[in-house]
């Protein structure tokens, strides 16, 4: 019986990870629920990570009233969502949740140099996201001007820096060159939900194309390749 000894599973990073029978059985019986609203937002990367890992989960898209009820229950560690519920226990903070899903399903590296490389993606996205959110949630009378400034002055330098890093260190089909994983999930989540969203691709997408053409090709390869089935079948959200 193969399960009487440790089972070796070849990870996507070329490292042998040994899983014993108890671990494999437990992973197969764990029950997951992602709690969030009916938008992409900060939960979409978690949904994508579970999909890529081929792990079933309950996608609980709450109303504001349902969120208030869940928050009042005291189950949410910081009183906010997204939250991951695993076998009745709640976990908070979107990026650590995505990282955990990837680490436990062979979608995250173990080599420190590779870890640094994929974590760069997280920080790049956070830097751009902060600027986008600041402009997006500007007062109504200031929003049009804020969005113009965002696309003309603030985002282009960051995209050019991203293009330089990507050209030096990344691959056409995967951020880490070796295989799809943690960094690619975050890139697909952020850019498909904002810059390449059908409602914004003519303006936001054009800025990516003009300032980061090689990176844009990489995004296109992901969106039209390994993530196509997920993106084409997910519920449509405006943000």
N, C-alpha and C positions, 0 to 999 in steps of 0.2 A: 504494500500500500504506500503510495507516494507520500501520503500525509503522516506516515509513521516517522518520517525524517523531515528535516527542514526543507522547504521548497524554495528553490532559487528562482527569482523573477528578474529578468533583464530589464533594468529601468531605461527610460528614454535618454538618460545621460551616460549610458555605457557603464553603469556601476551595478554590481550584483547586490541586490537587497534580499536578505533571507527572512522569510515569513514562516512562522510555525502554524500548525493547524488551528490553534485557539485564536490567533490574530486574524487569520483568514476567515474563520467562521464568524467572528465578532463583526468584522467589517461587512460581511454579507447580511447580517441581521440588524445592523444599526438603522434607526429610522430618523430621517432628517426633515425639518421644515424650515424654509426661509420665510421670515416674517418681514413684510414691507408693504408699500403702497403699490397701486397699479401704474407704476412708472418704471423707467429704467433706473435712473438715479444711482444710488450707491449700492444697490443690491444686484444689479445686472451682472457684475463681474463674478459674484458668488454663483448665480444661476449658470453662467457660462462655464465656470470651473467644474461644477457638478456634471453638467452635460458632457464636457470634454472627458471627464473621468469615468463617464458611463455609470454614474451613481444616481439612482432614483431619489427624488425628493418631492416634498409637498410645497408648492409655490403659493403661499398664503398672501394674496394681494388684498390688503385690508382697506376698509373705509376709515375715515377719520374717527368715526364713532367706535369702530372696533379697535383701533389703535389706542384710544383713550381707555377703553375697557382693559386691554392687555397691559397698558402702562400702570393702571390702578391696581392690577393684581400683584405688582411688585416683582414680577418674574424677570423683567428686563434689567440687566446689570446696571445700566446707566440711564434707564428710562427713555431709551431711544431705539430707533430701528435704522438700518437693517439689523436683524438679530437671527442667529442660527439656533434652532432648537434641535438638540441631539438626544434622543431617548429621554425627553422630558427636561433636560438641562439646557439652559440658555447661555449663549455666547454672544459677545458684542464686538463692535468695530469691524467694518467691512474688509479692510486690507488684511488684517491678521486672520480673518476667517478664510479669505481667498488663499492666503499663504498656507494655512493649515490644510485646506482641501488639497492643494497641490503637493504639499510635503507628504501627505498620507496616501497619495495616489500616483507617485512617480512622475510628477509634473514640476518638480523643483529640484535644483542641483544640490549636491553635497560638497562639492569642491569650493573652497572659499573664494577663489577668483571668479568662478562662475556665479556664485551667490552675489558677489559685488556687481557683476555685470547685469544680472536680471533685476537687482534692486535699484539700479540706476533708472530703469524704466518707471518704477513707482514714483521716484522723486521728480522725474521729468513731467509726468502726468500731473502730479500735485501742483507743481509750479504753474503749469498752463491752466489747470482747473481753477486755481485761485483767481487768476485774472478774468477768466470767463465768467465765473460766478459773480465777481464784483460788478462787472458791466451788466450782466444779465439782470441782476436785482437792484440796479440803480433806480432812483425815484423816477416815476413815469415821465416827468418833464425833462429828465436828463438822459434817459435810456438810449434814445436814438444817437445822440452824440457820443455816448460812452461806447456803444457798439461799433461805431465808425472808428473811434480811436483804438479800440481793441484790435480790430482786423488790420488797420493801417499802420499802427505804431507799436503795439505791445506784443502781439503774438508773433509777427514775422521774425524778430531777433531770436526768440526761443525756438522757433521751427528751424531756423538756419543752424543754430547750435545743435539741435537734435539731428539734423541732416549730416553735419560733420561727424558727430559721434557714430551715427548709424553707418555711414560710409566706411569708417575705419574698422568698426568692430562687429558689425552684424551681418546676417545673411539675408538673401532675397526672400526666403520662405520662412525664416524663423529668427527671432531676435538673437538667440544664442547660437545660431548656425546649425547646431546639432539636431534640435527637435523642438516641436511646439510645447509651450509650457506657461509658467507663471507670468512672464513678461508679455507674451503674446496675448494672453487672456485680457490683461489690463489695457493693452493698446487697442485691441478690437472693441472692448467695452467702451472706452472713452471716446475714441474717434468715430465709431459707428453711431454712437448715441448723440454726438454733438456735431462734429465737423462734417461727417459724411451722411448725416441724417437726411432723408429725402426732402424735408422742409428747409434745410439749410445748406445743402451741398453746393448749390450755385454760388453762394457767397463764401461760406466757411471752407468748403472743399477746394475752391479756387485758390485760397490763401495757402493751403497745404501744398497744392500742386506747384505754385509759384516759388515757394520757399524751401520745400523739401521734396523734390521730385523722386529721388531714390527711395526715400521713406514712404512716399505715397504709393510707389509700385509694390513695396512690401505689404502695405495695408491692403491694396487691391488683391494681392496674392492670397492673403489670409481670408478676406471677406468673400472672395470668389472660389476659395479652395476649402481648407479644413473646417472653416466656420460657416460655410454657406448654408448648410442644412439648418443649423440653429437659427441664424439670422433671418432666413426666409420663412421660418415657421413660428417665430416668437410673436406674441401679441404686439400690435402696433401701439407705440406710445410717442407722445410729442417730445418727451425729454427723459 
